[in-house]
Amino acid sequence: MPRRRVDGRARPVLGGGVDLQGAELGHDGAQPPIQGLLASSALVTHRHADGGRPRRRAPDRSATDRGRASVALGSFLTARAPRPYAGEVKKWLKRSVSLGLLGAIVALVIAREGAGAFVDRLSSLSPGALLVALALPWLAVLASTRRWQLLLRLEGVERSLGWTLGSFLRGRFVGVFTPSTMGLDVYRVMDVGAGGRGPAGRAVLVEKLYGLVALAMVSAALLPFGLQRLFGALGTLGVAGLGLAAAAGVAALERPQILAALGARLPKVGGRLQRWAEALRAGRPDRSTRLRLLGLGLATHAATAAIFAATGAALGVNASPAELAIVGNAIILATLLPLSVGGVGVREGTAVALLATQGVGAGDAALLAFLGYLCAQPPALVGGLWSTLRREPPRETPRVVAAPRVPGHA
């Protein structure tokens, strides 16, 4: 243990400059909770200024020191102790929510409609509508891939459309096993390769902002089509709020300085807003390119919501296509919440709750959501097969060029 001379004696000092016998020699003036505990411990030794042998200090049995040690120990265990199981607890809570909701829905369907309800519905699927449901995820993937390629180009990284599609599909496969889109995002950034990962990371940030704005715009666009009947007045106000958020998002895309100004005034989210503003400024596209990026985001979210409308049509659910699209969009919003594993249970619960207002049975509603999830997985399966068959990294390397600048744009 390092020592420091104070008043002619060497006192034991912890890293960071904490004098264990009471003098705070650190940099920030904060006394760590464990200091009092160690100061009163019998394990602290002294060395006299004359260089004598170190001897063990007799423990102080006074009530004051014992109290100080107890308080220090309690504070240390509660404030400083690591929580290695926090992540596991959160993971098991999400699993419990998913399994609990899914189990409750299955039990509800069996109690109301019998054990053979699911089999009966699946045996009467409409093949044409099911094919549409299987095709829509590919439309969403192609739109997302093209958007990703454009964003990389704006950051100065040139990639072919074929390479970008392969990277996106493999990322989708990785994303099946990770929360939200974390796996997809991390894989794409790493797959770009050395020299392009920094620009790719900025492109992901910009993509997130465009995606959120597009999702809010799709939600607001569905407002006139039966939203009042499905959500009621409170839900309608919420979706109207999303419309305002969409307008604010478009303004932020046009003027990144708005995000920077908000970040300076909102400390809790200021860091993220500042990063978004910097990323938007880094590769500033012209207005036509911004409209293309926003349009591709709208196509992605509209196609994803339409998957559930198609599965509803395949099941013969008694609801209009617009109402089914509203339910599909609500499912997307619900699965973004970190409440479950991959949206399992939450997806089906949202469909059951909303379609019950239209007189749709729990079995049809749950199958609508579950089939929509299954129909969205073929691109991920192709990405997994692509990863398995690819024996060596692609020969194409990123060509990093100067990010394009448009006169008149900061």
Backbone torsions as a table, in degrees:
resi	resn	phi	psi	omega
1	MET	NA	128.8	179.1
2	PRO	-65.3	151.0	-178.0
3	ARG	-126.2	157.2	178.9
4	ARG	-134.5	137.1	-178.6
5	ARG	-80.9	124.0	176.5
6	VAL	-136.3	120.9	179.8
7	ASP	57.5	41.3	175.2
8	GLY	79.8	1.4	179.2
9	ARG	-123.4	152.4	175.7
10	ALA	-92.0	122.0	179.6
11	ARG	-109.8	143.2	178.8
12	PRO	-67.8	137.9	-176.1
13	VAL	-131.2	132.3	173.3
14	LEU	-80.8	162.1	174.7
15	GLY	-56.6	138.3	-176.7
16	GLY	98.2	-5.6	173.1
17	GLY	89.2	29.3	179.8
18	VAL	-92.8	116.2	176.1
19	ASP	-77.3	115.3	-173.9
20	LEU	-68.6	-15.3	-179.2
21	GLN	-96.6	14.3	170.2
22	GLY	122.8	-21.8	-178.7
23	ALA	-88.2	123.8	179.4
24	GLU	-85.7	114.9	-176.7
25	LEU	-114.9	15.7	-175.0
26	GLY	-79.1	-170.3	-173.1
27	HIS	-97.0	-28.4	-173.0
28	ASP	-108.2	-1.0	177.1
29	GLY	76.9	4.3	-178.6
30	ALA	-97.1	128.0	-179.6
31	GLN	-88.4	117.9	-177.7
32	PRO	-65.5	148.2	-177.1
33	PRO	-60.1	-29.1	-176.2
34	ILE	-76.2	-10.4	-175.6
35	GLN	-60.2	-47.9	-178.5
36	GLY	-63.0	-36.0	178.9
37	LEU	-63.2	-47.1	-178.8
38	LEU	-71.1	-32.6	-179.2
39	ALA	-65.0	-31.4	-178.3
40	SER	-95.7	3.7	-176.7
41	SER	-80.6	151.0	177.5
42	ALA	-77.8	-4.1	-177.4
43	LEU	-87.4	-7.1	179.6
44	VAL	-80.4	129.4	-176.5
45	THR	-110.7	163.6	179.1
46	HIS	-120.9	151.1	168.5
47	ARG	-130.4	123.8	-178.1
48	HIS	-68.8	158.6	179.5
49	ALA	-63.3	-22.7	-178.6
50	ASP	-81.7	5.2	176.7
51	GLY	83.1	14.3	-179.6
52	GLY	-64.5	172.9	-179.2
53	ARG	-67.4	142.8	177.1
54	PRO	-67.3	144.0	177.8
55	ARG	-131.1	153.0	-179.0
56	ARG	-78.0	129.3	-180.0
57	ARG	-73.1	137.5	177.8
58	ALA	-65.7	134.3	-179.1
59	PRO	-64.1	139.2	178.0
60	ASP	-85.9	117.6	-175.4
61	ARG	-96.1	11.7	-177.7
62	SER	-67.3	152.3	-178.8
63	ALA	-62.8	-33.1	-178.2
64	THR	-64.2	-48.0	-179.1
65	ASP	-67.2	-37.8	178.5
66	ARG	-64.9	-39.4	177.3
67	GLY	-64.7	-40.7	179.1
68	ARG	-62.9	-40.2	178.9
69	ALA	-65.1	-41.1	-179.7
70	SER	-64.5	-44.9	179.4
71	VAL	-63.4	-42.0	-179.9
72	ALA	-63.4	-42.4	-179.7
73	LEU	-64.1	-45.4	179.3
74	GLY	-62.2	-42.7	179.4
75	SER	-65.1	-39.2	-179.1
76	PHE	-65.7	-43.4	-177.7
77	LEU	-68.6	-33.6	-176.6
78	THR	-88.8	-36.5	-174.0
79	ALA	-96.1	-30.7	-172.6
80	ARG	-111.4	-17.3	-175.5
81	ALA	-66.0	135.9	177.8
82	PRO	-68.7	155.4	179.1
83	ARG	-116.4	80.8	-174.2
84	PRO	-67.9	-18.7	-175.9
85	TYR	-99.8	3.6	-177.8
86	ALA	-61.2	-44.0	178.9
87	GLY	-63.8	-39.4	179.2
88	GLU	-66.6	-40.0	179.0
89	VAL	-61.8	-44.4	179.6
90	LYS	-63.1	-40.3	179.7
91	LYS	-63.2	-43.2	-179.4
92	TRP	-71.0	-31.1	175.1
93	LEU	-64.0	-43.2	178.3
94	LYS	-63.5	-41.5	178.2
95	ARG	-63.3	-38.9	179.4
96	SER	-64.4	-41.4	178.1
97	VAL	-62.3	-46.1	-178.8
98	SER	-61.8	-51.4	-177.7
99	LEU	-66.7	-37.5	-179.7
100	GLY	-64.7	-47.0	179.6
101	LEU	-65.2	-44.5	-178.9
102	LEU	-64.4	-42.6	178.4
103	GLY	-63.3	-39.8	179.4
104	ALA	-65.6	-38.9	179.8
105	ILE	-67.3	-44.5	178.6
106	VAL	-61.3	-43.4	178.9
107	ALA	-62.9	-39.1	178.9
108	LEU	-63.8	-43.4	-179.4
109	VAL	-65.2	-44.2	-179.6
110	ILE	-63.7	-40.5	-178.9
111	ALA	-66.8	-37.2	-175.6
112	ARG	-90.4	-36.0	-170.3
113	GLU	-121.1	-6.0	178.6
114	GLY	94.7	161.6	-175.7
115	ALA	-68.8	-24.5	-177.8
116	GLY	-89.9	9.1	-176.2
117	ALA	-62.9	-43.1	-178.5
118	PHE	-64.7	-43.3	-178.9
119	VAL	-63.5	-42.7	179.6
120	ASP	-61.1	-42.1	-179.1
121	ARG	-66.9	-43.4	-177.2
122	LEU	-66.8	-31.3	-178.9
123	SER	-73.4	-14.8	-177.7
124	SER	-112.7	24.5	-180.0
125	LEU	-66.2	145.7	174.7
126	SER	-83.9	116.5	-176.3
127	PRO	-60.8	-39.4	-177.8
128	GLY	-62.7	-47.5	179.3
129	ALA	-65.9	-33.6	178.8
130	LEU	-66.9	-37.9	177.1
131	LEU	-64.6	-38.5	176.2
132	VAL	-62.1	-42.5	179.1
133	ALA	-63.3	-32.3	178.5
134	LEU	-77.9	-24.8	-178.9
135	ALA	-83.9	-31.8	-175.6
136	LEU	-59.6	-39.3	178.1
137	PRO	-59.8	-31.9	178.7
138	TRP	-69.8	-34.8	174.3
139	LEU	-62.3	-43.1	178.3
140	ALA	-63.7	-40.1	-179.9
141	VAL	-65.7	-43.9	-179.5
142	LEU	-63.4	-41.0	177.8
143	ALA	-64.6	-42.5	179.7
144	SER	-66.2	-38.5	179.6
145	THR	-64.6	-45.0	179.4
146	ARG	-63.4	-40.3	177.6
147	ARG	-62.3	-42.5	179.7
148	TRP	-62.9	-40.7	178.6
149	GLN	-63.9	-42.8	179.1
150	LEU	-64.0	-41.2	-179.3
151	LEU	-66.6	-38.4	175.7
152	LEU	-63.1	-41.3	-180.0
153	ARG	-63.0	-38.8	178.3
154	LEU	-64.5	-27.1	177.6
155	GLU	-88.6	2.7	177.3
156	GLY	91.0	12.6	179.6
157	VAL	-110.8	116.1	-179.1
158	GLU	-93.8	125.9	175.3
159	ARG	-137.0	144.1	177.7
160	SER	-72.5	160.0	-180.0
161	LEU	-65.7	-36.3	178.6
162	GLY	-63.9	-44.3	179.1
163	TRP	-65.0	-41.8	-178.6
164	THR	-63.2	-40.0	178.3
165	LEU	-63.5	-45.0	178.9
166	GLY	-61.6	-43.5	179.2
167	SER	-63.4	-40.2	-179.2
168	PHE	-66.1	-42.9	-179.2
169	LEU	-65.6	-41.8	178.0
170	ARG	-65.3	-37.5	176.0
171	GLY	-64.8	-35.6	176.5
172	ARG	-62.2	-38.4	178.4
173	PHE	-64.7	-44.6	177.2
174	VAL	-62.8	-37.2	-177.6
175	GLY	-66.5	-19.3	177.7
176	VAL	-61.6	-30.6	-173.6
177	PHE	-101.5	8.8	-178.5
178	THR	-129.4	158.9	-179.9
179	PRO	-64.9	141.0	174.7
180	SER	50.9	-132.6	179.7
181	THR	-105.4	21.6	-175.2
182	MET	-60.4	-47.8	-178.1
183	GLY	-62.6	-43.4	178.5
184	LEU	-60.6	-45.6	-176.8
185	ASP	-66.9	-47.0	-178.1
186	VAL	-65.0	-42.5	-179.2
187	TYR	-61.6	-44.5	-178.1
188	ARG	-62.7	-41.4	-179.9
189	VAL	-64.2	-44.7	-179.3
190	MET	-69.1	-33.0	-176.4
191	ASP	-71.2	-21.7	178.2
192	VAL	-62.0	-33.8	177.2
193	GLY	99.7	167.1	-178.9
194	ALA	-59.5	140.4	-179.6
195	GLY	93.5	-20.1	-179.6
196	GLY	-119.8	1.4	-175.0
197	ARG	-72.9	-34.9	177.0
198	GLY	-62.8	-52.5	175.4
199	PRO	-59.9	-36.3	179.1
200	ALA	-65.4	-37.5	177.0
201	GLY	-62.8	-40.7	176.6
202	ARG	-65.6	-37.2	178.7
203	ALA	-63.4	-36.9	177.5
204	VAL	-63.5	-42.0	178.7
205	LEU	-60.1	-45.3	179.7
206	VAL	-65.7	-39.5	178.6
207	GLU	-60.0	-40.3	178.8
208	LYS	-61.1	-43.0	-178.8
209	LEU	-65.7	-45.8	176.9
210	TYR	-61.3	-39.1	179.7
211	GLY	-64.9	-42.6	178.8
212	LEU	-64.5	-41.0	178.6
213	VAL	-64.5	-42.6	179.8
214	ALA	-64.3	-41.3	178.8
215	LEU	-63.0	-41.4	177.6
216	ALA	-64.9	-36.9	179.9
217	MET	-68.8	-40.9	177.1
218	VAL	-62.6	-42.8	179.3
219	SER	-61.8	-42.6	-180.0
220	ALA	-69.0	-34.7	-179.3
221	ALA	-66.6	-26.4	179.5
222	LEU	-82.7	-2.5	-176.0
223	LEU	-55.3	-43.0	-176.6
224	PRO	-76.6	-10.2	-169.8
225	PHE	-100.4	68.9	173.1
226	GLY	78.3	14.9	-178.2
227	LEU	-66.6	-35.4	-179.6
228	GLN	-61.6	-40.6	-178.0
229	ARG	-69.1	-32.5	-176.8
230	LEU	-84.3	-41.8	-172.0
231	PHE	-106.0	-20.7	-174.6
232	GLY	80.8	-176.8	-175.7
233	ALA	-65.2	-40.9	-177.6
234	LEU	-65.7	-43.3	178.4
235	GLY	-64.6	-37.2	178.3
236	THR	-63.5	-40.5	176.4
237	LEU	-62.7	-38.5	178.8
238	GLY	-63.1	-43.8	179.3
239	VAL	-69.0	-35.1	174.6
240	ALA	-61.7	-36.6	174.8
241	GLY	-62.4	-36.7	175.5
242	LEU	-63.8	-34.2	176.1
243	GLY	-63.0	-42.3	176.1
244	LEU	-64.3	-38.5	177.3
245	ALA	-63.6	-37.4	177.7
246	ALA	-63.4	-43.3	178.4
247	ALA	-62.4	-42.0	177.9
248	ALA	-64.8	-37.5	178.7
249	GLY	-64.9	-41.9	177.3
250	VAL	-62.1	-41.1	177.4
251	ALA	-62.1	-38.5	179.2
252	ALA	-68.0	-36.5	176.8
253	LEU	-64.6	-35.6	179.5
254	GLU	-77.0	-33.7	-176.5
255	ARG	-132.5	86.1	-179.2
256	PRO	-57.7	-22.5	179.9
257	GLN	-64.0	-20.5	175.8
258	ILE	-64.1	-43.5	177.9
259	LEU	-63.5	-41.8	179.8
260	ALA	-62.5	-41.4	179.4
261	ALA	-66.2	-40.8	177.2
262	LEU	-65.2	-39.2	179.2
263	GLY	-61.9	-33.4	178.6
264	ALA	-71.4	-21.3	-176.9
265	ARG	-104.5	-12.2	-178.5
266	LEU	-120.9	89.3	-172.9
267	PRO	-62.4	-31.2	-176.2
268	LYS	-67.7	-35.0	180.0
269	VAL	-116.7	10.3	-175.8
270	GLY	-61.4	-39.0	-178.9
271	GLY	-61.2	-45.7	-179.8
272	ARG	-66.3	-41.6	179.7
273	LEU	-64.2	-38.7	178.4
274	GLN	-65.5	-40.1	178.6
275	ARG	-64.5	-40.7	176.9
276	TRP	-61.6	-44.5	-179.3
277	ALA	-61.7	-43.3	179.7
278	GLU	-65.2	-40.3	179.8
279	ALA	-66.1	-38.6	178.6
280	LEU	-66.4	-33.7	-179.7
281	ARG	-77.7	-25.2	-172.0
282	ALA	-63.1	-48.4	178.8
283	GLY	-124.7	74.0	-171.5
284	ARG	-74.3	113.7	179.3
285	PRO	-83.7	166.7	173.6
286	ASP	-75.9	174.1	-173.0
287	ARG	-64.6	-38.2	-179.5
288	SER	-63.8	-38.3	177.8
289	THR	-68.6	-37.4	176.8
290	ARG	-62.7	-39.8	177.3
291	LEU	-65.6	-37.8	177.3
292	ARG	-63.9	-43.6	179.4
293	LEU	-62.3	-42.0	179.1
294	LEU	-68.1	-39.7	178.0
295	GLY	-63.8	-39.0	177.0
296	LEU	-65.4	-36.9	175.8
297	GLY	-65.2	-40.7	177.2
298	LEU	-62.9	-41.5	178.7
299	ALA	-63.3	-39.9	179.7
300	THR	-61.5	-50.4	-176.2
301	HIS	-72.8	-37.1	178.4
302	ALA	-64.8	-41.9	179.0
303	ALA	-65.5	-38.7	179.8
304	THR	-66.1	-42.2	177.4
305	ALA	-66.3	-35.0	-178.7
306	ALA	-69.0	-20.6	176.6
307	ILE	-56.4	-43.7	-177.5
308	PHE	-72.5	-30.4	173.9
309	ALA	-65.6	-38.7	179.5
310	ALA	-69.2	-40.4	178.1
311	THR	-67.9	-32.9	174.8
312	GLY	-64.2	-40.8	177.2
313	ALA	-66.6	-37.5	178.4
314	ALA	-63.5	-33.4	178.8
315	LEU	-84.0	-10.4	-177.1
316	GLY	73.5	32.5	-179.4
317	VAL	-65.8	136.9	-176.9
318	ASN	-81.2	74.1	176.8
319	ALA	-155.7	153.4	-178.8
320	SER	-72.9	157.0	176.9
321	PRO	-56.2	-37.3	179.6
322	ALA	-65.4	-41.9	178.7
323	GLU	-65.3	-38.6	177.9
324	LEU	-66.9	-36.3	176.7
325	ALA	-66.1	-37.4	176.3
326	ILE	-61.9	-43.3	178.1
327	VAL	-63.2	-42.3	178.3
328	GLY	-61.1	-41.5	177.9
329	ASN	-65.6	-38.6	177.0
330	ALA	-64.4	-36.1	177.3
331	ILE	-63.1	-42.2	178.1
332	ILE	-60.3	-46.0	179.6
333	LEU	-62.6	-40.9	-177.6
334	ALA	-67.1	-37.8	-177.9
335	THR	-75.0	-12.6	174.3
336	LEU	-73.4	-21.2	179.6
337	LEU	-73.3	136.6	-177.6
338	PRO	-79.2	59.9	-176.0
339	LEU	-108.1	-13.6	-171.8
340	SER	-147.5	179.5	176.9
341	VAL	-94.8	109.5	178.3
342	GLY	62.6	19.5	179.8
343	GLY	79.0	4.4	-178.9
344	VAL	-64.0	132.9	-178.5
345	GLY	88.2	-50.5	177.9
346	VAL	-65.2	-40.6	179.5
347	ARG	-60.4	-50.8	-178.3
348	GLU	-68.7	-38.8	179.5
349	GLY	-63.4	-39.2	178.0
350	THR	-62.6	-44.5	-180.0
351	ALA	-64.2	-43.0	-179.6
352	VAL	-62.9	-45.0	-176.9
353	ALA	-65.8	-42.5	-176.7
354	LEU	-75.2	-43.7	-176.5
355	LEU	-74.9	-17.4	175.6
356	ALA	-62.7	-28.7	178.5
357	THR	-68.9	-17.3	178.6
358	GLN	-103.7	9.4	178.8
359	GLY	79.5	15.1	179.1
360	VAL	-84.1	134.7	-178.5
361	GLY	-67.4	158.5	-178.3
362	ALA	-64.5	-34.1	-179.9
363	GLY	-64.0	-48.5	178.5
364	ASP	-62.8	-42.3	-177.9
365	ALA	-65.4	-44.2	180.0
366	ALA	-65.3	-40.7	178.7
367	LEU	-66.9	-36.9	176.5
368	LEU	-55.2	-47.7	-178.6
369	ALA	-69.4	-43.2	-176.8
370	PHE	-68.4	-42.2	177.1
371	LEU	-64.0	-37.8	176.6
372	GLY	-60.1	-40.8	177.2
373	TYR	-63.8	-44.9	-179.2
374	LEU	-64.4	-40.1	-179.3
375	CYS	-66.7	-23.5	-179.9
376	ALA	-83.2	-6.2	-173.3
377	GLN	-89.3	-20.1	179.8
378	PRO	-52.0	-41.6	176.2
379	PRO	-58.3	-38.4	178.0
380	ALA	-67.0	-38.0	178.5
381	LEU	-65.7	-40.4	176.1
382	VAL	-63.1	-39.9	177.3
383	GLY	-63.0	-39.2	176.7
384	GLY	-65.2	-41.3	177.4
385	LEU	-65.2	-39.0	177.5
386	TRP	-60.9	-43.6	179.3
387	SER	-63.9	-37.6	-178.5
388	THR	-69.3	-40.5	-175.5
389	LEU	-81.9	-18.4	-178.5
390	ARG	-76.8	110.1	-174.5
391	ARG	-86.8	-20.4	-179.9
392	GLU	-144.4	156.6	179.4
393	PRO	-60.5	152.1	178.7
394	PRO	-62.6	144.1	-178.0
395	ARG	-73.6	-21.2	179.8
396	GLU	-68.0	126.6	178.8
397	THR	-110.3	153.4	-177.5
398	PRO	-67.1	133.3	175.6
399	ARG	-101.8	101.2	-176.5
400	VAL	-88.9	121.2	178.3
401	VAL	-123.0	173.3	178.6
402	ALA	-65.5	132.8	179.2
403	ALA	-61.6	135.1	-178.3
404	PRO	-63.7	140.3	177.5
405	ARG	-118.7	137.6	179.6
406	VAL	-108.2	126.3	179.9
407	PRO	-57.7	139.4	178.2
408	GLY	89.9	-0.9	179.2
409	HIS	-120.2	131.0	-179.7
410	ALA	-76.4	NA	NA
